[in-house]
């Protein structure tokens, strides 16, 4: 994990706006002064929050940059939320973030054409990002903590799922190294195994046996290829509700779709996924003009937080670098989502 930067308490306090008679979350967060070895020092801290600010996996899926800066805006907002009885900050370890900028710069410097960049990004995801993220998440889950991961691209769902499954199996908590996953997203990210990128993490996880059941909420008919929809439909371990059947045709309401999806996967540990592309008019790698309302997304996260068998939370595809003046709004939204999860 040569690319991971661990926060110090001084770094967090330098970004926290202190005020008399108030306590901010940044004053209460735990850090890991000795790296992952320090996890054992905080038995009361249930959550480990970390960032994977990168767009390498998104570029490997023919996408655009922007997700590499979201983490830094999020942290600034997260640190300055109020510490209250509902979320004191003591339950959270703010570990740090992966800095894959040297990898991205190497790709930018050496690729000669579009196809070479695609190949280099996919190679980097498979051989650097996946391996380092898996190692980190595996240690967090093995310590009995729940990782809260802020991306970055959705490519990181694969190493999170893989690491969680392996760690839970090593602890004897599951009979096989498998978890289930629920994903609120406009796209299923179940493209073919053509090399690792943000469009196929769940395909790789399922084909390799680490993902048992997969539920998707909010798929949009216009952005998922028919071949992928056919694969989803024909797989008995996959359940989905489309955006159109929920919000356009109104065959069921949003909470019903969430409840039915959880009923499908609640026989095992669950990796919770949120692709910000699903939200309406939120700055993301694939900004959506017709998406799910913000309060409904918060309901999804709160609903998820009530489940005792959650193995991870992953919020990804936010793209603050693509917007002008609204980075703080997206950062605050993600911070609210994280605290919603913890308060539940």
N, C-alpha and C positions, 0 to 999 in steps of 0.2 A: 504493500500500500504506500508506495513512494510518493504518490500524488496527493496524499491526504494532509490537510492543514488542521491541526487541533487548535481550538480557541483557548485563549487564556482569559482569566477573569478581568484582567485589565483591558483587553480588547473589547469585551462586552460592555464594561462600564463606560468606556470612551464613547460608545455610540448610544448610551442611555441618557436621556434627558432627565436629570434628577430634579425633584421638586419637594419642598418642605411639606410635611404632613401627608405625603403620598408615597406609595411603594410601587415601583415598576417591575415588570417581570424580569428585566435585565439585571436587577439587583439580587434576584433569588435563584436564577438558573445555575445549575451545576456545570462544571467543566471537567475535562479529563486531563489533569496535569501530567500524568504518566501514561497517556494513551489508553488503549483499551484495558490495560491492567487496572485502571482506576474504577472500572465499572463495579467491582465488588465493594467499593467504598460507599456506594449509594443504594442500599437495599430498598429505601423508601421511594426512589425515583424510578417510576415505571416506564417512562418514555425517553428514547434517545432520538433527538432531532438532528438531522444532517442534510447537507445540500450536495447536489450533483449538477453544478451549473455548467452545462455543455450543450452544444448543438450538433455534435459530431454524428450522433445517431439519427437526428432529423435530416441532416444533409445527406446521409447515406440512404434515406428514403425519398430522395428527390425534393426535400423540403428546403426551408429558408432559415437563416440565422435568427437569433433573438432570445433564445432560452438560456443563453450562457450568462446572462446578467440578473435574472429574476431573483436568485437566491439572495444576492446582496441587498436588494431593495426589501425583500421579505424580512431579513434579519433586522434591519433598521426599524421596521414597523413592529415586529414581534417583540423586540426588546422594550419597546415603549408603551406596550399595553399595560393596563393596570393589574397589579397583583391583588386578587380578591379571594374570598373564601372558596369560590367556585373553581378557581385556578390560581394557586398561590405562586407557582413557578418552581417550588421545591420538588415537584413530581417530574420535572423535565431536566434532562441533561442536554445542553446545547453543545454538541460534540465538535462540529466544524464542518468542513466541506472538502470535496475533491477538486483539485485544481488540474484540469486536463488541458489548460491553455497551451502548454508546450507541445502537446500532441497535435492540437488543432493548428498551431503555427507551423509545425513541421509539414503537415498535409498541405496547408496553403502555400508554403514555399516551394514544394517539390512537385505538385501535380501539374501536368502539362495540358490537360483537357478535362472536360466534364466527366467522361467515363473513368478516367484515372482517379479523380476526386471521389467518385462514388465508391470505387473499389477500395481506395485507401481508408475512407471513413468506415466502411463495413469491416475491414481488416482490423482497424483500431478498436472498434466496438467489441469484436469477438476476442481479441488477444490482450487488450489492456483494460478497457472499461469494465467488461463483464467480470474479469478475473479479480480486479481490485474491489469492486463493489460487493461481489459475492463473499470475499474474505471478511470484509468489514461487517456486513449484515449477519453473517454466520456467527460471529463472536457476540454480537449484540443479542441475538435471539437465544443463543446458548446461555447467556447470562440472565435469562428470564425477563428481558426487556422487550418493549414493542418499538421497532424503528419507525420513525416518521420521516419520510424522505421527500425533499422538495427538489424537483428537477428543473431544467434538463428535459431530455426527450423521454418518450414512453419506452424506448429501448431498455431502460433500466428496470422495467418490471420483471424481465427475465432473470437477471441475477438476484433480485430481491426474492422472487418466488423460489428459485433454486436453493438459495442460501437458507431461507426459512424452512423449507422442506427437509434439508439435510440436518439442520440444527435440531429441529423437533424430533426427527428420527433418532438422532444421536442421544437425545435425552430420554428416549423411550416413550414419548408422548403420542407418537403415531406409529401404526404398524408398518407403513411404507413411507418412504421419503417423498410424500406428496402433500400438497395443500390445495384448497379451492380458491377461486378468486372471483370477485365481483368488480365490475368496471362500469363507471358512468362515463360514456364516451360517444361521440358522433360516429367514430370508426371502431371496428372490432380489433384492429391491429393484429390480424390473423392472416397476413399475406404469406406467400410461399416461402420456403426456406432457401432463399437466394443469397444468403449472407446476412449477417446480423445488422438490423437497423430498427428505427422506431416503429416501423409498420408490421413487425412480425414477432414481438416478444412472446405472445401467448401461444403462437404456433410452435415455436421452439420449446417452450416450457411443457406443452402438452405432448408433443412428439417424443420428447426425451423422458417423459414420465413424471416430471416434478409437479405438473398441474393436473389435478384429477377432474374437477368440474369447473366450468367457466360460465358466468352469467354476465350479460351485457345489457345495459339500460340506455336507451336513447339513440340507438343506431339510426343514421339518416340514410334514406334510400338513395339519395343523389350522390353520395360520396363513397359508398362501398361497392367494389366491383362485384358483378354477378357471380363470378367464379368463387369468390370468397364467401358470399352469402349462401351459395350452394353447399360449401364445405361446412358452414355453421349449421345449416338446416339438417344436414345428414348425420351430424354427430350427436349421439344421444347424451353425451356429457356436456353439451353446450345448450344454454337457454338464453333467449334474447327477447327484448321488447324494442320495437322501433319507435323513434320520435313521432312518426306519423300516426301510429296506432294509439299513442298516448295523447298527443296534443292536437292533432288535426282531426282524426276520425273519432277520438274520445271513446275508444272501446273499453279503456280502463283509465283510472286516474294515476297520477305520478306515484303516490304512496302505495297504491295497490301493486304497481309494477316493481317497486322496491321490495315490498313484502313478499311477493311471489318469487322474486329472484333470490332472496335470502332463504326462502323455504326450499329452494332447489339445491343450495350449497351448504346448508347449516349442519351437515353431518360430518364436518371436519374443520380444521383451522382455515381461516379466511384471510387472504391478502386483499385489502381494500384499495381500489384504484380510482383516481379521478383525473380524467384528461380535460384540461381547461378548454379544449376545443369544443366541448359539449355545451359550454355556456353561451348565452346570447350576448353578442357584441363585446366580449371580453378579449383583451389583447392576448393572443396565443399564436402558436406557430401556424395554425390554420383557422384564423379568425372567422367566427360563425355569425352571419347576420340573422339567423333564425334558430335560436338555441334554447336551452333550458334556463329559466329565471334563477337569479342568484339565491333567493330565499329557498327555492326548492332544492338547490344544490346543498345549502346548509342543512336542510332537513335530511337529505341523504347521508351526510356526514354524521349528524346527531344520531340518526337511526343506526348507523354502523357502529358508533361508539358504545352503544348499549350491549353489543354482543360480547360475551366473555371469551370467545375463541378467535379473536382477531390476532393475526400474526404480524401485520404491518399495515401502514397507511402510506400511500404514494400519491403525491399531487404533482402533476407534470404538465409540460407543454406551454406554460406561461411564457410570454415573450415581451418583457418590458423594453427590450432594446428596439422594438419595432414601433413604439408609440412615443408621442411627444406630449409631455406634461402630465400623463396619467399613470406613470409607473408607480407612484405612491398609492393610487387607488387599487391597482391590482395587488400590490404588496399587502395592503391592509386586508383585502378580501382573503388572501391565502392565510394570513395571520388569524383572522376570524375563524376560518375553517379548521385550523389546527386546534384552536381553543375550544371550538364546538365539539371536536372529537374527544378531547381530554375531559371536558365538563360532563359529557354524556356518561 
